[in-house]
Amino acid sequence: MKVLVAGSGGQLGNSLVNQKTRGIEWFGFTRQEMDITSLCQISDKVNLIRPDLIINCSAYTAVDLAESRHDQAWRVNCDGVTHLAEIARQWDIPFIHISTDYVFDGFKSESYLETDQPSPLNFYGKSKLAGEQAALDAFNKVLILRTSWVFSEQDGNFFTTMLKLGLTKQHLKVVDDQKAGPTPVKLLSSIILQLLSLYQQQSTLPWGLYHYCGEPFVNRFEFVEFLMNDMLNKGMLHSLPELEAVDSSIFPTPAARPENSCLNTGKLKALLGRLDNDWRPEVQQLLAIKAHQLTSSELEGKYETL
């Protein structure tokens, strides 16, 4: 099976195209290699490869910048997704699209179901929701997978940011009023592979909206607390930095974030039979690799410029 992955330069897309999976031939394209805001570029690649399935990992993810760069965010998160879905419909190619927990406002006390009404607080969430709706309206073989707080060893996520700060700062203020399910890229990739395997077996999938994220649900302070304690256990820290739980108002940002964006994964679990979504062993594994890579001198000076 040939699978075209848009956005292979990002942490999820890169993880997928580097999977060694029998029966799957990956064709990954970075933003520079295939701009999804260009219908012609997508059409050319699909005509060349003739994929059996398309996965979109491309997104404009600069949540705060999106507040002042509406056009850029909309072109990627809505128009680009629309283009992919239209091409998928023209060629009758199933389409999997990755979306976000930020389509919700966070006012619900429990975890969000796929049937809950979205109401994004920021423009990033609005553009992602518009992309979801456009894809579902364009084609009947679309599976949208919403996820949250995705992390890996690749720079540019909350995990790597706090890892670097933990190595250089003695005091860290971390917000405790934003709660969700941290999602390791490794596990998210595995879920997508399970969906592909199911499609290969059945030649179809129950299309529509699904949620997947890591558990247990935690706020950002609790995630950092777990991270720092494991860094200490692995000898990456001489002592724990002082962690101070603060309200998000301490760090004002252009874009509002939902206080609760926990995603209920029951629908996906019913489809696949079981879900591997405990993020804690993945944090421990990533830190074990990092601890092995770092020398004593690196531990003292590698991130001193932060």
TAVENBEL-V764385 format. One record per residue. N is the residue number from 0. RES is the residue in one small letter. SS is DSSP state (A for helix, B for strand, O for the rest). PSI is psi as a letter, one per 30 degrees, with the letter a starting at -180 (* if undefined). Layout:
N	RES	SS	PSI
N	RES	SS	PSI
This chain:
0	m	O	k
1	k	B	k
2	v	B	k
3	l	B	k
4	v	B	j
5	a	B	k
6	g	O	h
7	s	O	f
8	g	O	f
9	g	O	l
10	q	A	e
11	l	A	e
12	g	A	e
13	n	A	e
14	s	A	e
15	l	A	e
16	v	A	f
17	n	O	g
18	q	O	k
19	k	O	i
20	t	O	k
21	r	O	k
22	g	O	f
23	i	O	k
24	e	B	j
25	w	B	k
26	f	B	j
27	g	B	k
28	f	B	k
29	t	O	l
30	r	O	e
31	q	O	e
32	e	O	f
33	m	O	j
34	d	O	j
35	i	O	f
36	t	O	f
37	s	O	j
38	l	A	e
39	c	A	e
40	q	A	e
41	i	A	e
42	s	A	e
43	d	A	e
44	k	A	e
45	v	A	e
46	n	A	e
47	l	A	e
48	i	A	e
49	r	O	h
50	p	O	l
51	d	O	f
52	l	B	k
53	i	B	k
54	i	B	k
55	n	B	j
56	c	O	g
57	s	O	k
58	a	O	l
59	y	O	j
60	t	O	g
61	a	O	i
62	v	O	e
63	d	O	e
64	l	A	f
65	a	A	f
66	e	A	f
67	s	O	f
68	r	O	h
69	h	A	e
70	d	A	e
71	q	A	e
72	a	A	e
73	w	A	e
74	r	A	e
75	v	A	e
76	n	A	f
77	c	A	d
78	d	A	e
79	g	A	e
80	v	A	e
81	t	A	e
82	h	A	e
83	l	A	e
84	a	A	e
85	e	A	e
86	i	A	e
87	a	A	e
88	r	A	e
89	q	A	e
90	w	A	f
91	d	O	h
92	i	O	k
93	p	B	k
94	f	B	k
95	i	B	k
96	h	B	k
97	i	B	k
98	s	B	a
99	t	B	l
100	d	A	f
101	y	A	g
102	v	A	f
103	f	O	l
104	d	O	f
105	g	O	g
106	f	O	f
107	k	O	k
108	s	O	f
109	e	O	l
110	s	O	l
111	y	B	k
112	l	O	l
113	e	O	f
114	t	O	f
115	d	O	k
116	q	O	k
117	p	O	k
118	s	O	i
119	p	O	k
120	l	O	f
121	n	O	l
122	f	A	e
123	y	A	e
124	g	A	e
125	k	A	e
126	s	A	e
127	k	A	e
128	l	A	e
129	a	A	e
130	g	A	e
131	e	A	e
132	q	A	e
133	a	A	e
134	a	A	e
135	l	A	e
136	d	A	f
137	a	A	f
138	f	O	k
139	n	O	f
140	k	O	h
141	v	B	k
142	l	B	k
143	i	B	k
144	l	B	j
145	r	B	k
146	t	B	l
147	s	O	k
148	w	O	h
149	v	B	k
150	f	B	l
151	s	O	a
152	e	O	f
153	q	O	k
154	d	O	l
155	g	O	g
156	n	O	l
157	f	A	e
158	f	A	e
159	t	A	e
160	t	A	e
161	m	A	e
162	l	A	e
163	k	A	e
164	l	A	e
165	g	A	f
166	l	A	f
167	t	A	f
168	k	O	k
169	q	O	f
170	h	B	k
171	l	B	k
172	k	B	k
173	v	B	k
174	v	B	k
175	d	O	g
176	d	O	g
177	q	O	j
178	k	B	k
179	a	B	a
180	g	O	j
181	p	O	k
182	t	B	j
183	p	B	k
184	v	A	e
185	k	A	e
186	l	A	e
187	l	A	e
188	s	A	e
189	s	A	e
190	i	A	e
191	i	A	e
192	l	A	e
193	q	A	e
194	l	A	e
195	l	A	e
196	s	A	e
197	l	A	e
198	y	A	e
199	q	A	e
200	q	A	e
201	q	A	f
202	s	O	g
203	t	O	l
204	l	O	l
205	p	O	j
206	w	O	l
207	g	B	a
208	l	B	k
209	y	B	l
210	h	B	k
211	y	O	k
212	c	O	l
213	g	O	l
214	e	B	l
215	p	O	l
216	f	O	k
217	v	B	l
218	n	B	l
219	r	A	e
220	f	A	e
221	e	A	e
222	f	A	e
223	v	A	e
224	e	A	e
225	f	A	e
226	l	A	e
227	m	A	e
228	n	A	e
229	d	A	e
230	m	A	e
231	l	A	e
232	n	A	e
233	k	O	g
234	g	O	g
235	m	O	f
236	l	O	k
237	h	O	e
238	s	O	l
239	l	O	k
240	p	O	l
241	e	B	k
242	l	B	k
243	e	B	j
244	a	B	k
245	v	B	l
246	d	O	k
247	s	A	f
248	s	A	f
249	i	A	e
250	f	O	i
251	p	O	k
252	t	O	l
253	p	O	e
254	a	O	k
255	a	O	k
256	r	O	k
257	p	O	k
258	e	O	e
259	n	B	j
260	s	O	h
261	c	O	k
262	l	B	k
263	n	O	k
264	t	O	g
265	g	A	e
266	k	A	e
267	l	A	e
268	k	A	e
269	a	A	e
270	l	A	e
271	l	A	f
272	g	O	e
273	r	O	l
274	l	O	k
275	d	O	j
276	n	O	g
277	d	B	j
278	w	O	f
279	r	A	e
280	p	A	e
281	e	A	e
282	v	A	e
283	q	A	e
284	q	A	e
285	l	A	e
286	l	A	e
287	a	A	e
288	i	A	e
289	k	A	e
290	a	A	e
291	h	A	e
292	q	A	e
293	l	O	k
294	t	O	l
295	s	A	e
296	s	A	e
297	e	A	e
298	l	A	e
299	e	A	e
300	g	A	f
301	k	O	e
302	y	O	g
303	e	O	f
304	t	O	f
305	l	O	*
